[in-house]
């Protein structure tokens, strides 16, 4: 029987650093945009659309993942 691989602290910290870097990067890019572009980002449902598209993509990838063969 194959051992189940558990997620360790290293993997958790890597994902956390990537998430924090992505948020800080988005904040920096938004800060250097012209005022009109910032207004579009902050006063329209753009974030909702991005979240919907991203969630749909993730769910689509999960649904299309090939089934693993059963272990013997």
ABEGO torsion letter per residue (X at the ends): XBBBBBBBAAAAAAAAAAAAAAAAAAAAAAAABBAAAAAAAAABAAAAAAAAAAAAAAAAAAAABBBBBBBX
